[in-house]
């Protein structure tokens, strides 16, 4: 029970810091992160990249999506299914393929969405409220990525957050899957020990 309360407090504290970042700084830091992502071998080699569509004060990912299209990458984005708290990875070819979905987050238009086979995803970019330097993550509490990541075991798992979201320690649950790398505007963190 204490762990749940700890995570709740950590979420509240970290989101307060992230939300306080001025819009100009958020845009500049996001651009730095996108540049770093675009230089990664894992991204450059990837044919299919799953990118989260930023919401609120998250790292702004539209720049990476546009870059991916220019580079001929297949970009997929999560379509949430709240009834079973699952995500479907759907192709997006243009920002007009998106609509405001559940939780007010942009997502592929459900009516014409094409789901990509899990085995074809090379990289998954993972949002979070916080990461620690071991790659352990505190999400938003819905468990969507916890359920999705085991389905794409061959995909590189890259956390994408601002440096203010790196915390000393996250207590991982048994089902938590860690990021293999975390990209922030202050640099790239590669956990020394892979927790999962």
Phi, psi and omega in degrees: 000321181299322180299318179297316179296320178299314181296321180298316180293318179298316177303310184300313184293315184290319179295325178298317179293313181296318181295336182279353181293127179300145182307321180295320179292320179299316180295317181294315179295322178298316180299320178297315180298316180298317178300318180293319178299317183296342179268349183290138177302319182301323180282317183295323180282339187291140173268324183233122183239129175265120184242131175284147178266113190299150183221141177062231185264019179293165172305133183278115189261356183302326180297321179289323179299312179299317178300316180300317178298316180299326182275002179079018178281151170271120182257128175240152180227154183284135170251115185278140174241091185299334182299327176236016179049047180241164177236141173250129179279112185243141180293138168234132181250351184196154178295341178287351176283358186256155172218164176281122185250213180299145178066010180077012181265140175297143176205164179302146178297118185301322185299322182242022183288137175252117181277134180269137176302136184307321184293349180267356181276123183268327183219139171240122174271128190248123174278166177194164167280320182205152169231154165255177186285356174267001179089003179283146194235144166248117179269202183268358175104355181275340179077011184298311181289328177299325179279327186281316189302322177297341181278347182234060187298335182273349182284140173291135183253109185241117176283141181229106182212169172280157183298334179291353180261004176272123184242162184300317183203138173243129177279114184276142171273167182303322185274355182291136176247128185278159171282146178273346182198147176231129180251123175234170179292341180271354180144181182255131179253123175245110182303137181292325181239128175280117185286331180231000000 
